[in-house]
Amino acid sequence: MEVSSATARPYIQTYWERLLKLDYPFLRADAKTMSETALKFTLSIPGVHTAIVGTIRPRRWQQNAEILSTGLLAQQQFESIRTRWMEMAGADWTGEV
């Protein structure tokens, strides 16, 4: 059976390439700022009330709760991230399995 290059690539490669193309400014910050922005962005999406964050560090849930206790992402930053996505995303930017 022949395997196409699309199925032979790890699915994470697709997401990595998309992230590089998006080139969000917050990705040039330190790791703490990047992860805080990503978590706050996720929970700033209307209708999203829960985030399940995988980790091997038991204290991470408490750190995430502390991050979110300061509030969600500022509306301007949220809109900036969404606008960049809409400008850059191709019609083929669907979920990978």
C-alpha positions as CSV (number, residue, x, y, z in Angstrom):
1,M,0.0,0.0,0.0
2,E,1.4,3.4,-1.0
3,V,1.2,6.1,1.7
4,S,0.7,9.7,0.4
5,S,3.0,12.4,1.7
6,A,0.0,14.0,3.4
7,T,-0.7,11.0,5.6
8,A,2.9,10.2,6.2
9,R,3.6,13.6,7.8
10,P,2.9,14.0,11.5
11,Y,-0.3,16.1,11.9
12,I,1.5,18.5,14.1
13,Q,3.6,19.6,11.2
14,T,0.6,21.2,9.5
15,Y,-0.2,23.2,12.7
16,W,3.4,24.3,13.0
17,E,3.5,25.5,9.4
18,R,0.3,27.5,9.9
19,L,1.6,29.0,13.1
20,L,4.8,30.2,11.3
21,K,2.6,31.7,8.6
22,L,0.4,33.5,11.1
23,D,3.5,35.1,12.8
24,Y,1.6,36.4,15.7
25,P,3.5,39.1,17.6
26,F,2.9,37.4,21.0
27,L,4.9,34.4,19.8
28,R,8.1,36.6,19.9
29,A,7.6,37.1,23.6
30,D,8.9,34.9,26.4
31,A,7.4,31.5,27.0
32,K,5.3,32.6,29.9
33,T,3.7,35.4,27.9
34,M,3.1,33.1,25.0
35,S,1.3,30.5,27.1
36,E,-0.7,33.0,29.0
37,T,-1.9,34.7,25.8
38,A,-2.8,31.3,24.3
39,L,-4.8,30.2,27.4
40,K,-6.5,33.6,27.7
41,F,-7.3,33.7,24.0
42,T,-8.9,30.3,24.1
43,L,-11.2,31.2,27.1
44,S,-12.0,34.6,25.5
45,I,-13.9,32.9,22.7
46,P,-17.6,33.4,23.2
47,G,-19.2,30.2,24.4
48,V,-16.0,28.6,25.6
49,H,-16.1,28.1,29.4
50,T,-13.6,25.3,30.0
51,A,-10.1,24.5,28.8
52,I,-8.5,21.2,29.4
53,V,-4.7,21.7,29.5
54,G,-2.5,18.7,29.4
55,T,0.6,18.8,31.6
56,I,2.9,16.5,33.5
57,R,3.4,19.1,36.3
58,P,0.6,18.9,39.0
59,R,1.1,22.6,40.0
60,R,0.3,23.8,36.5
61,W,-3.5,23.8,37.1
62,Q,-3.0,26.2,39.9
63,Q,-0.7,28.4,37.8
64,N,-3.3,28.5,35.0
65,A,-6.0,29.4,37.5
66,E,-3.8,32.3,38.8
67,I,-3.3,33.5,35.2
68,L,-7.0,33.5,34.5
69,S,-7.8,35.2,37.8
70,T,-6.4,38.4,36.2
71,G,-9.2,38.2,33.5
72,L,-9.5,37.2,29.9
73,L,-7.5,38.6,27.0
74,A,-8.1,42.3,26.3
75,Q,-10.7,42.7,23.5
76,Q,-8.2,44.6,21.3
77,Q,-5.6,41.8,21.5
78,F,-8.3,39.2,21.0
79,E,-9.6,41.0,17.8
80,S,-6.0,41.4,16.6
81,I,-5.4,37.6,16.8
82,R,-8.7,36.8,15.1
83,T,-8.1,39.4,12.3
84,R,-4.7,38.0,11.6
85,W,-6.2,34.5,11.3
86,M,-8.9,35.7,8.9
87,E,-6.3,37.4,6.7
88,M,-3.9,34.4,6.6
89,A,-6.0,31.2,6.9
90,G,-6.6,29.3,3.7
91,A,-9.8,27.5,2.9
92,D,-7.9,24.2,3.5
93,W,-7.0,25.2,7.2
94,T,-9.3,22.6,8.6
95,G,-8.7,20.4,11.7
96,E,-6.2,17.6,11.3
97,V,-6.8,14.1,12.6
